[in-house]
Amino acid sequence: MGDTVADMPADTVSVTGWGRTAPTAARLIRPRSYEEAVAAVRDCGARGGIPRGLGRAYGDAAQNAGGAVLDMTGLDRIHAIDADGGTVLCDAGVSLHRLMEVLLPLGWFVPVTPGTRYVTVGGAIGADIHGKNHHVSGSFSRHVLSLELLTADGAIHTVRRGTPLFDATTGGMGLTGVILTATVQLQPVETSLMSVDTERARDLDDLMARLVATDDHYRYSVAWIDLLARGAAMGRAVLTRGDHAPLAALREGTRARRDPLGFRPSRLPAAPSFLPEGLLSRRTVGWFNELWYRRAPRARTGELQKLATFFHPLDGVPHWNRIYGRSGFVQYQFVVGRGQEDTLRRIVHRLSEQRCPSFLAVLKRFGDADPGWLSFPLPGWTLALDIPAGLPGLGALLDELDEDVAAAGGRVYLAKDSRLRPELLATMYPRLDDFRALRAKVDPRGVFVSDLARRLGL
């Protein structure tokens, strides 16, 4: 069993987020045991280290220029499953995809999943991920019963809900330590299919009215928005909502009824490693948006869909982030509270007038805030959109949106950020001083650090 950094696989490599916008060089260390993880933390060097999972943070949260990055995917064991009580104890390097493969046949599903299942449990906790069910189930950390955390002094602590260290770690972007294991409460399901209702909304006000009126009837809810639509159609959308299909919804004699908990996500060929710049222009995205809106049903209820189709459609295309070309893309997500609908309307209008070519713009409603000091959600409205990084004037546009969001008491999502100005951070995250104070206490030498942390002064 290795107990020094020299024993571990390590290479100096270019590391980037999923948006591929700001690669930096770091020494990538791959611990294969808890002992090797301890050794890596103790010896990661003057520029410190940051844990990393499957690299799906869009910005620079899992990068560390000139320092160490700890690839935790080698620690990927599932230690125990309570099939009666619905809990799992697993390493932080286990992916949500792997949990689905193992747990669905037992009648359990992960409590929260984002738009990709290729994130690790440690990453889900560090970013305190949310999904289409936040208005019902909250963020991922709400379902974490306890975790084991490796801190900067090499000690391993059992951290339980309701403690300051737990609240600093959930949403803390890996800056309090390395999560080694977690015990997670699961969601019971009867099938691996979803019962889905789909409808079109003619504009933003129509969309918000539908969400407010009926969102509480669904466990999962999300709306795709056409940000290129203007005038009377501004904010037109396709609203998709649903819940896990009960066994009774599956017809007798069908393959689905014979194997109701089967998990068979399909995969298409990977996106090419090189695609020309400008492929996602205003014109091409406009065509796509028009087609997507027109082909959606005006109203359809009870459609049975595979889990992967409903939750993770882009996972079917490996390396889909390559479609933005070498310049990459910026994923921008903000939340504003209830009562700030005018701010949301103003931002959507601004994006529409700027002809912002985003074909992955989604609007959701958040429920109650989660206890993590740097957790992103708060009760209200969240809009996420992707934008080609080379779009002229993008930096100035997003700076203006940041100002609007901050003035409305909202915030941007750190797991997707790559360019927020640090002076806005304390306004957006009121518990920032508490986070900094606890971080200074558990990591006085600043062992855990990332490009995100340096940029924002976390």
N, C-alpha and C positions, 0 to 999 in steps of 0.2 A: 504494500500500500504506500503510495507516494506521500511525502509530507513536506516537500519543498517545491517552490515555483519551478525550479529547473527540471523536476520530474514530470511536469505537466506539458501537454502540447501547447505551444505558444508561437504566434507569428505576428509580425508587424504588417497590418493590412489596412486598406482603406475601408472605413466604416461610415455608413450613412443611414438615414431613416428611410421609411417606405416612400416618402416623397422624392428622394434622391436629389435633394437640392444643395446640401452643404456637406460633402464627404470630408472627413478628417482621418488622419492616420493614427492608429493606436496599436498597442500590443494586445492581441486577443489571446486570452488564457481560457482553457477549457478544463475546469476541474472535473474529476471523475468520481470524487467521493467528498464527504463532508470535511474530512481531514485536509484534502487538497484545497477545498474552498477556504478553510481557515488559513492555510499557508499562503494562499494567493492574497487574501486581505491583508495579512501581516507584512507582505513583501511586495506590494503592488507598485511601490516607487514614489518619487517625489510628486508626480502629477496625479497620484491617487488612482482610484478605480471606480467603475460603475457596473452593476450587474445588467445583463442583457438577456432577453429571451429569444423570440423568433424574429425580432427586428421589425415589428409592425407599428411601432410608434412612428408617426409621419415625420416628425421633426428631428431635433438633436438631443432628445432626452436620454438615449442609450448610446451616445458617443462621448468620447473623452480624448480630445486632441493631445497627442504626445504622452498620454498616460496608458492605463490598462483598462481593458473592457473584459469583464468576466462572463463568458458564454456559459449560461447555466443549463443549457439544454441537455448536457450529459447526465444530469441528475433528474431522471424521469421515471422513477418507480412509483407505482400505486401500491401503497403499503397495506391498506385495509379498507374494506367496504362493509358498511352496515346496511344490508339489503332490506332489513325491516324498518330501521329508523331513518334511512335515506341520508347517510353521511358517507363521505369519502375522505381518507387521509392519504395525501400524495405529496411527492416532491414538487417543488415550485417549478421545475422544468418540464412537467407534464403539460401537454397542450390540451386545449378544450376539445380539439378533434379526437384525441386519444380517449379522453373521458367519455365522449359520446359513443365511441366504438365499444367501450367496455360497459358503460352504465345503461345504455338504452335497452339492451336485451334483458336487463334486470328491472325495467320499468321506471328508470330515473333519468332525468335530464338536468343539464347544468342550470343553475337558477337564473343566470344572466349571461347573455352572449352578445358581443358587438357584431359588426358587419362581417367579421371574419372569425372562423373557428381556429385559425392558426395563430393563436396567442397562447402564451404559457399562463399557468395559474399564478406564478410570481408576477408576471407582467400585468395580469388582470387585477391583482391587488395593488401593485405599485401605481398603476394609472387609475385605480378604482373605476373600472370600465362600467359603462351603462349600455342598455340595449333598448329594444322597442317596448319593453315592459317597465320602464322606470316609474311610470305613473302608478303602477301597482306594486312592484317588487323592489324598487330602489336600485342602488348600485351593487356591484359584486361584493363589496366588503360587508354589506348588511347580512350576507349569508355565510361569512367566514366566522367560525366559532373560535378558532385560535390559530396561531402560526408560530413557527420557530424562526427566529431572526438572529443572524450572525452579525454582531456589531463590530465596530472598528478595533476594539481591543482583543478580538479573537474569541470572545465568549459567545455562547449560543443561549438565547433566552426564549422561554415559552411566553408568548404575548397573547393576552386574551382581550376580547371585546370590552370596551368601556374604560380602557386604560389610556393614559396620554400617549404612550409609545405606539399603541395600536392605531390611535387616531392620527398620529403623525406619519405612520407607515402607509396607511391606506390612502392612496392618492399622493404619497410623498415621493414618487418618481425615483425610487431606489436610493434615496439620499440618507436614510436612517440606517441602512444595512442591507444584507443579502438575505432574502427570504429563502429558507431551505425547505420547509414543509408547510402545509396548511390543511386544516380540517374544514370541509365545506358542507353545508346543508344543501340538499338537492331538491329538485322539483319532481313530484310523481307524475307519470304519464301512462296512458293506456296504449298508445300507438306512437309510431314515429312519423305520423302525418299531421298536417295542420289543416284546420277548417278555416277558410279565408273568405272574407268579404272585401270586395273591391268596388270603388266608385270614383267618379270624376267630380272635381270641384271646379267651378267656372272661373274663380278668381281667389285672391288671398282671403278676403273677408268671408266668402262662402266656405272656404277651407277651415278657417279658424272657428266659424260657427258650428260646423259639423263636428269638429274635434271636441269643442266644449260641451256640446249637447249629448254626445254618445260615447266618448272615449272610455268612460267608466264601465261600459258594457263589455269591453274587450281587455284581455290580458296583454296583447301586443298591438301596437299601433304605430304607423309611420306614413308619411306623405312625401312623395317625390314632387318637387316643384320645378316648373319651367321658368328659370330666371331670365330667359331671353324674351318671354312674352311681355308685351307692353300694352298701355292703354287699358281698355276695359277687361282685358284678359290677364293683367298683371298678377302673377302668383298663381295662375291656374295649376292644378295639381291632380295627381292620382293618389287616392287615399287607400291604403291597404291595411286591414286589421284582421285579427283572428285569435285563435286559441288552439291548444292541442286537441286533435280530433279524438273523440271517445271511440271505444271499440265498436259501439253500436252503429257508428257512422260508416263502417266498412261493410261492403256488400258480401254476402255469403258466396263462397266459391271463388273469390278473387285471390290473386297472389298476396295482396295486402292483408286480407283477412287470415290467410294461412300463416303469414309471417308478419304480424302487426307491428313488431318492434324492430324490424329489419332496418339497417342503416346503410344505404347504398348511394352515396353522393356520386354524381357523374362528373367527369373531367374532360375538358376540351384541350386541344394542343396548346402549349405555352405560347405566350406572345413572343414574337421575334426579339432577339437581343438588340437589334437596331431598327428603329422606325424614324422616318423623317420628321424634322421639326415642323410644327404648324399643322400636323394631321388633325388636331382638335381645334379647328378655327371656329369663329362665330358662325360661319356658313355651315360647316359639317355638324357642329353641335346643334344648330338650329334645325337642320333636317332631322337629326336624331330625336330631338325634343318633340317636334311636330308629329313624327311617326309614333313615338312612345305614347303621347297623349291621345292621339286619334285611335290607336289600336286598343287602348284600355276600354273595358266595358263601362257604360254609363252607370250600371249598378248590377253587381253579381254577388250572390250569397252562397256560402257553404261549399265553395270549391275546395277539393282536397289537393294539397300540395305537399311535396317532400319538404322535410326540414331544411335541407340545403337550399332549395329553391326559395323558400320564404325568408330564411335568415341570412344566407351567405351566397347569393348568386354569383358574386365576383370570384369566389374561391374556385369556381369551376374553370377559371382561366388562369393557370399558373403564371406568375410574373405579370399580372395585368397592369402593374404600374409602369411598364415599359411603353405603353401606348402614348405617353406624354413626351416621348423623345428624350434626348440626353439632358435637356434642361430640367426635367422633372416637373413636379407640380407642388403647389401649396394647398394643404388641406386646412381650411379655416372653419372653426366651429365656435360659436358663442351661445350664451344663454342670457336672456333677460327675464325678469320676474313677472308674475301676474300683475296686471295693471299697467304694463309697459308695452301694450300692443301697438301703440302709435310708434314706438321706437322700432319695433319689428317691421311695421309697414314702411317706415322711412328707409330702413336699410334695404328691404326688398326692392323698393322703388329705385334706390340709388344703384343697386346691382343691375336692375333691368335697364335703366337709362344708360349705364356704362356698357351695356351689351356684354355682360360677363359670361364667357363661354363655359358654363359648368353643366355637365350632364349627370352629375351625381349629387345634386342638391336635395337634401331631405330635411323636413321639419317634423319635430316631435314635441310633445308636452312632457315636462318633468313633474314628478310628484314631490313629496317632502324631501328636503335636503338630507344628505348623509353626514355622519359625524366626522369624517376625515377632514382635517384642517385645510388641506389643499384639494379636497374632492371638488370636482367641477359642478355637478348638478345643483340647482336650486329650483324651487317651485316656479314654473313658468314655461317659456318657449325656447327651444334650442334649434338653431339652423346650422347645418353643416354643408359645406360645398367644397368642391375641388376646382382649382384654377391653374391653368398652365403657368409655370413660373416665369416664362418669358413674356407674359402679357404686358405691353407698355403701360406704364403708370400704376402697376399693381401695388407697389410699396406704398405710394401716397394714398391710394384708395383704401387699403387695409388699415393704414394709420388713422384715417378719418373714421372708419367703422369702429376701431378700438375706442376712440374718444367717445363716440355715441354709446357704445356698450358700457363703458366705465361710468359715464354720466347717468346712465339708467340703473346703476347698481348691479350690472351684469358682469360677466367674466368670459374669457376665452379659455379653451381647453388646453392645458399644458402638454398633454400627450400628443397633440397635433401641432403644437406651436413650433415655429422656427424663426420668428421675427418680431415678437412683441417687444415694445420698449419697456425697460425695467421700471421706469417711474410710474407706470400704471398698475404694477403688480399688487401693491399694498391696497389700492382702491378696490381691485377686483377680488382679492383674497384677504378678508379682514383678520384671519387667524395667522397671517404670515409671520408676525413677530413671535407668536407662540411656537410656531414651527422652527424658526431660526434659533430660538432659545433652547428648545429641546435638542435640536441637532447639534448645537455647540456643546451641550452637556454629554451626549452619547458619543460624539465624534469630535473631540476638541482639536485633533490634529488635521481635520478636514480630509480624512482618508477617502470618503465617498464624494465624488465630484463628477460632473458631466459638463458637456458643452452648454446644455440648457442652464445648469446651475450657475456657471460662470457668467453667461450672458445676462441672466436676470438677477444675479446676486442672491440666489436662494441660500 
